[in-house]
Structures are given as C-alpha cells and as structure tokens.
Amino acid sequence: MSQAFVRTLLGRSDYAIISEIVEPNTRVLDLGCGEGELLAWLAENKHVDARGVEIVGGKVQQAIARGVSVYHGDIEEALSDLPDQAFDYVILSQTLQESQAPLKVLREMLRVGSRAIVAFPNFGHWTVRLAHLFTGRAPKTKLFPHEFPDGPRLRIPGAPSTLEYRKTYLSTRRAPDQLSAKPALRSRGFPGQQIGTPSPPRAS
C-alpha cells in the first residue's frame, strides 16, 4: 500500500507539519484552537506550555476538558491584551480566511510571539475548481462543510491571491527575506494547504 505524500496528525496534515516545526519545551499560543486537540498533543508529546484562543463556547469546554488553558473570545481582542514576545510560537491554522483584518492579525502575532505559523486552505486547488465548475456553489470541504452563506465569513485564498497578499505583507515589513513558505501540499480528502512561517523583523 503506497504511503501518503503528506503524513497526518490527528487526521490533519497541517497538524503534522506544525508538530514538526514546534520545538520542545516552548511557549505556544494557538489562535482558533478549536477543541484543543493540537495543543493537547503538543503539551503531552513536546512538553510545551500550551495556551489557546477560541470563540465557540462548546469548543472551549472541550479544550478545557482536555486540560488545555483556553481564552474564550475573539482572536483580535485576545491578541491586543497580550504583552510583547509572550510566546515562542503563535499558531493560526485554518483560521486566517475568517479574520476581519488578516494583516492586523499577522502583525499582532509577530508582536506577541517570536515566530508565527500560518496555515490556510488552498481553495484554488484544482479539485475545488472542478467541483465549482460542475456545481456552481461555494467550495465545501471536510473542515469547511457549511453551505453559503451559513458558517464563518470566508476569504477564499488561492495561489495568485496568496502571492499578491504575501507581496503586500512583505512590503509593509520592509524585509523581503522574512517570509518562508512551504509550497501547496496535497493530502487525502482535502485540497492542498499552504503553510508559511513569518519571522519577526530583524534589527536594523
């Protein structure tokens, strides 16, 4: 049986990649942490100081039941209350496209953390485009099963828009070498995902 191109952790390829990036015994903040599965895994297997932010009350309760410390509220509000460089890693996985002010969120992530890890769905993947061609409906995936216009507000990122957004982000940071990004990944059951790790600005 052939091995999957991208391995998964807790059923998700983005979690697997993030788990490889995060170093042991570090301070980790997960924005939009859901039920806290990733944070609980990192705390148990990499002994990190795990904290999360989640806006859905039911998911907050599930995360707390897993032993994860979670702030119940909006991401932007939570970030504004945190001091500078409070964490080693700030994670934003499958949540950026739901933000009202994504550039502000990225800047705040780099303020409160030494490194930021951002993962988002690639709705420009050919499987999503093909489905849209035949159905004429907004994309639905395992992680985003909502019918339009139900569910969270979504920005629909694809490869061209991602590159353009990245140029805009980098121009505001004035450091073109500060954003490393792995190419779109393809895994079973979910279109390609794009993961980038923006670094804080270097001292001039």
ZIPE-V210195 format. One line per field, one symbol per residue. psi: psi as a letter, one per 20 degrees, with the letter a starting at -180 (. if undefined). burial: + if it has 24 or more other C-alpha atoms within 12 Angstrom, else -. Layout:
psi = ???
burial = ???
This chain:
psi = pqqqhprqpkjphhhgghhhgpqqlrpppoplicjjggghghgghjlqopqrpphoghhgggghhijpoppoaqgggghhiqrqliqhpppnpkhhiiqhmhhgggghghgiqhqppppqqnijqhhggghhghhjrqqprhhmjqppkraqpppnpagghggghgggghhhiknijioppqrpqprpiprqqppqnpqqqqp.
burial = -----+-+---++++++++-++---++++++++++++++++++----++++++++---+++-++--++++++-+++-++------++++++++++++++--++-+++++++++++++++++++++--+---------+++---+---------+++++---+---+--++-------++----++++--+++++++++++----
